[in-house]
Amino acid sequence: MRRVIIAAAATALGVTTAIATGASAGGNGAQLSGLSQQSGSTTSQCVQGSGAGTNGFVMLNAPGQPGNASKLIGEVSLKRGTPNTTYMVEVSVGNQNCMPEGTLTTNGVGNGNAHIADPTLGSGSFYVVLTDSTGNEAFASGPVSVN
């Protein structure tokens, strides 16, 4: 009985301290956007999508304290792309300027996944673009804000 009372008191103290200091786990947390087909434009191959994707999704997060993220991480899941194709995965860094982050290769039915881990990016608003082997924009997500 004594142990139960001590454990309950310790838990109550921890919760009270967290509430008093305004501490919360995770900050903003991961943000999701749909991935949809794109055709780019004649002047840019780094155009954001609508976010209402029917071809998979992008999930981005910026771990660390809110406002002081240590890196940008994410997952890209493409569905119904061109089978057996490799796409360049790029992240928008502002003003329709994309930075390559890796590749995504689809299987025989056009599905593929890629991981993003960029220590040079942190908090901000980002979207993901997939370009084909000729550098043309094929798919894009809508922008998400991570903190």
C-alpha positions in Angstrom: 0.0 0.0 0.0 2.8 2.4 0.9 4.5 1.8 -2.5 1.2 2.6 -4.3 0.9 5.9 -2.4 4.5 6.9 -3.1 4.1 6.0 -6.9 0.9 8.0 -7.1 2.5 11.0 -5.4 5.5 10.9 -7.7 3.3 10.7 -10.8 1.2 13.6 -9.6 4.3 15.7 -8.9 5.6 14.9 -12.5 2.3 15.9 -14.1 2.0 19.1 -12.0 5.6 20.1 -12.9 5.0 19.5 -16.7 1.8 21.6 -16.6 3.4 24.4 -14.6 6.4 24.6 -17.0 4.3 24.3 -20.1 6.2 21.2 -21.2 4.7 19.1 -23.9 6.1 16.1 -25.7 6.8 16.3 -29.4 6.0 19.9 -30.2 4.2 20.0 -33.6 4.8 16.4 -34.4 4.9 14.9 -37.9 2.8 16.5 -40.6 1.2 14.7 -43.5 0.4 15.7 -47.1 -1.0 13.8 -50.0 1.2 13.1 -53.1 -0.3 13.7 -56.5 0.7 13.7 -60.2 2.3 16.9 -61.4 3.5 18.2 -64.8 5.7 21.0 -63.5 5.8 24.2 -65.5 7.9 25.5 -68.4 10.0 27.5 -66.0 10.2 25.3 -62.9 10.3 21.6 -62.0 9.8 22.3 -58.3 6.1 23.2 -58.1 4.1 22.3 -55.0 1.2 19.9 -55.3 -2.3 20.4 -53.9 -1.8 18.0 -51.0 -5.0 16.2 -51.9 -3.0 13.3 -53.2 -4.3 10.1 -54.6 -0.8 8.7 -55.3 0.4 8.2 -51.7 1.7 10.5 -49.1 4.6 12.4 -47.6 5.1 12.7 -43.8 7.7 15.2 -42.5 8.9 16.0 -39.0 11.6 18.2 -37.4 12.7 16.6 -34.1 14.0 18.7 -31.4 12.6 21.5 -29.3 9.9 23.5 -31.0 11.5 26.4 -32.9 14.9 24.8 -32.7 14.7 21.6 -34.8 17.8 19.5 -35.2 17.0 18.1 -38.7 14.3 17.4 -41.2 13.2 13.7 -41.4 10.4 12.2 -43.4 8.9 9.3 -45.3 7.6 9.3 -48.9 5.2 6.6 -50.0 4.3 6.6 -53.7 1.4 4.5 -54.9 0.4 3.9 -58.6 3.6 5.4 -60.1 5.2 4.1 -63.2 6.3 0.4 -62.5 10.0 -0.3 -62.1 11.0 3.3 -62.2 13.5 5.4 -60.2 12.5 8.9 -59.2 14.7 11.6 -57.6 13.3 12.7 -54.2 13.6 16.4 -53.7 12.6 18.8 -50.9 11.6 22.4 -51.5 13.8 24.9 -49.7 11.8 27.9 -50.8 11.0 30.0 -53.9 10.4 26.9 -56.0 14.0 25.7 -55.3 14.3 22.0 -54.7 17.3 20.1 -53.1 17.9 16.4 -54.0 17.5 14.1 -51.0 17.8 10.6 -52.5 15.9 8.2 -54.8 12.7 6.2 -54.7 12.4 3.1 -56.9 9.0 1.6 -57.6 8.2 -2.1 -57.8 6.3 -4.0 -60.6 3.0 -2.3 -59.7 4.4 1.2 -59.2 4.7 1.4 -55.4 7.8 2.6 -53.6 9.1 4.2 -50.4 11.9 6.6 -49.6 13.3 8.1 -46.4 14.5 11.7 -45.9 17.0 12.7 -43.2 18.6 16.1 -43.8 20.6 17.6 -40.9 20.9 20.9 -42.8 17.2 21.6 -42.7 15.0 22.1 -39.6 11.9 24.1 -38.8 10.0 25.6 -41.7 7.5 24.9 -44.5 8.5 22.1 -47.0 7.0 20.0 -49.8 8.4 17.0 -51.6 8.8 16.7 -55.4 9.5 13.4 -57.3 11.2 13.9 -60.7 11.7 11.3 -63.4 15.0 10.3 -65.1 14.8 13.3 -67.4 14.4 15.8 -64.6 10.7 16.4 -65.2 8.4 16.8 -62.2 6.2 13.7 -61.9 4.6 13.9 -58.4 4.5 16.5 -55.6 3.1 17.0 -52.1 1.4 20.1 -50.7 3.5 22.2 -48.2 3.6 21.2 -44.6 5.0 23.2 -41.7 7.2 21.5 -39.2 8.6 23.0 -36.0 
